[in-house]
Amino acid sequence: MMTRENNNTTALLIIDIQNDYFPGGTMELEDSAEAAEKAGAVLSYFRNNSMPVVHIKHISNQEGATFFLPETEGAEIHQSVAPLETEKVITKNYPNSFRETELLGYLQEKSISNLVICGMMTDVCVSATTRAAMDFGFHNTIIADAVTTKARELNGEMIPAEQITASFLAGLNALGGLYATLETSESYIKNQ
């Protein structure tokens, strides 16, 4: 069981679960609704146990960007994990959620040392943020069924989204969980 002290030093980080990644959005990901549902289950656990939650919202400010554009419905956080007024929302403009944001200062101010991470895209913002978090000394757990991405083209070949997610999670979990340990949403909730 997680002790109250651990409850107070562990925060849920929900990265970029935003409307453009869902059916009808401008950058639909593979199985985004299923991943968001799993993230929502972990979010409910954190809320029920009065544990800190941080929502990360990406706003694209790069020229030529086609999704997460400022002041669009597509850039809004998806209803499946919509933040409560009491939950912290941090806006970012880069894949790494720590870059040019208040995230590190906020977590340090709250004495957070453990992050539970879910979100989108596995190979971009989730990976960049997890790697940076480890460099800042955080202990990371990624909820492996609450992340997703899309198929990518490499040298004329399409790499399936599921394969990309599996490869990135394997890399983050390599060397004894150097960057992160992995749990499913069910196992994380059950084992706390």
C-alpha positions in Angstrom: 0.0 0.0 0.0 1.1 3.5 -0.7 1.7 5.5 2.5 0.2 8.9 3.0 3.8 10.3 2.6 4.0 8.7 -0.8 0.6 10.0 -1.6 1.9 13.5 -0.9 5.1 13.1 -3.0 3.5 11.5 -6.0 1.8 13.4 -8.8 -0.1 12.4 -11.9 1.1 14.1 -15.1 -1.3 13.9 -17.9 0.4 15.1 -21.1 -1.5 16.5 -24.1 -4.7 14.5 -24.1 -6.3 17.1 -26.3 -9.2 17.1 -28.8 -7.1 17.2 -32.0 -5.8 13.7 -31.2 -9.3 12.1 -31.3 -11.6 11.2 -34.2 -12.5 14.4 -36.0 -9.4 16.1 -34.9 -6.6 17.3 -37.2 -4.0 14.8 -35.8 -5.9 11.7 -34.9 -3.9 9.0 -33.1 -4.3 5.3 -32.9 -6.7 4.2 -30.2 -6.8 7.6 -28.6 -10.2 7.0 -26.9 -9.0 3.8 -25.3 -5.8 5.4 -24.0 -7.7 8.3 -22.7 -10.1 6.0 -20.9 -7.2 4.3 -19.1 -5.8 7.7 -18.2 -9.2 8.7 -16.9 -9.2 5.7 -14.6 -5.9 6.6 -13.1 -7.1 10.2 -12.8 -10.1 9.0 -10.8 -7.8 7.1 -8.5 -5.7 10.2 -7.9 -8.8 12.3 -7.3 -10.3 9.8 -4.9 -7.1 9.7 -2.9 -6.6 13.5 -2.9 -3.3 13.2 -4.7 -1.8 16.0 -6.9 -2.7 16.1 -10.6 -1.0 18.2 -13.3 -2.5 18.6 -16.7 -0.1 19.5 -19.6 -1.7 21.3 -22.6 0.3 21.8 -25.8 -0.2 25.0 -27.8 1.5 25.0 -31.2 3.3 28.3 -32.0 5.5 27.0 -34.7 5.0 28.3 -38.2 3.1 25.8 -40.4 1.6 23.9 -37.4 -1.6 22.1 -38.2 -2.9 21.0 -34.8 -3.2 22.4 -31.2 -3.5 25.8 -32.7 -4.1 28.6 -30.2 -7.7 29.3 -29.3 -9.2 26.3 -31.2 -11.4 23.5 -29.9 -8.8 21.0 -31.0 -6.3 22.4 -28.5 -8.7 22.0 -25.6 -8.1 19.1 -23.1 -10.3 16.2 -23.9 -13.4 15.7 -21.8 -12.2 12.2 -20.7 -9.6 13.9 -18.5 -10.9 17.4 -18.2 -9.3 19.3 -15.3 -11.1 20.3 -12.2 -10.7 24.0 -11.2 -8.5 22.8 -8.3 -6.0 21.0 -10.6 -3.0 22.6 -12.1 -2.9 23.1 -15.9 0.4 24.0 -17.5 0.7 25.2 -21.1 3.8 24.2 -23.1 5.1 24.9 -26.6 7.7 22.1 -26.9 7.6 18.3 -26.6 9.5 18.5 -23.2 6.9 19.6 -20.7 9.7 21.2 -18.6 11.0 23.4 -21.3 10.2 27.1 -20.7 7.3 26.2 -18.4 6.7 26.4 -14.6 6.4 22.6 -14.3 9.7 22.0 -12.5 9.2 24.8 -10.0 5.7 23.7 -9.3 6.7 20.1 -8.6 9.5 21.2 -6.4 7.3 23.6 -4.5 4.9 20.7 -3.8 7.8 18.4 -2.8 6.9 15.9 -5.5 9.6 13.3 -6.2 7.5 10.6 -8.0 5.6 11.1 -11.3 3.0 8.9 -12.8 2.8 9.7 -16.5 0.2 9.2 -19.2 -0.6 10.9 -22.4 0.1 11.5 -26.0 2.3 11.0 -28.1 4.4 8.2 -26.7 7.4 8.9 -29.0 7.4 12.7 -28.8 6.0 14.5 -25.7 5.7 11.5 -23.4 9.2 10.4 -24.1 10.8 13.9 -24.0 9.1 14.7 -20.7 9.9 11.4 -19.1 13.6 11.6 -20.0 13.8 15.2 -18.7 12.0 14.3 -15.5 14.6 11.6 -14.8 17.4 14.1 -15.4 15.7 16.4 -12.8 15.8 13.5 -10.3 12.1 12.3 -10.5 11.2 8.6 -10.2 8.8 7.9 -13.1 6.1 5.4 -13.7 4.5 5.4 -17.1 0.9 4.0 -17.4 1.6 1.8 -20.5 -2.0 1.5 -21.7 -2.7 5.2 -21.2 -0.2 6.4 -23.9 -0.5 6.2 -27.7 0.8 7.7 -30.9 0.3 7.3 -34.7 2.0 5.3 -37.4 5.1 6.9 -38.8 6.9 6.7 -42.1 10.5 5.7 -42.1 12.5 5.2 -45.4 9.3 4.6 -47.3 7.9 2.0 -44.8 5.0 2.7 -42.4 5.8 1.7 -38.8 2.6 0.8 -36.9 1.7 3.0 -33.9 1.6 0.0 -31.6 5.1 -0.9 -32.6 6.4 2.6 -32.0 4.8 2.8 -28.6 6.2 -0.6 -27.6 9.7 0.4 -28.8 9.7 3.7 -26.9 8.3 2.2 -23.7 10.9 -0.6 -23.9 13.7 2.0 -24.3 12.4 4.1 -21.3 12.1 1.0 -19.2 15.5 -0.4 -20.2 18.5 -0.9 -17.8 16.3 -1.7 -14.9 13.8 1.1 -15.5 16.4 3.8 -15.9 13.9 6.4 -17.1 10.7 4.8 -16.0 9.0 1.7 -14.7 5.9 0.6 -16.5 2.5 -0.4 -15.2 -1.0 -0.8 -16.7 -3.7 1.4 -15.4 -5.3 -1.7 -13.7 -2.1 -2.9 -12.1 -1.2 0.6 -10.9 -4.5 1.2 -9.2 -4.6 -2.4 -7.8 -1.1 -2.3 -6.3 -1.4 1.0 -4.5 
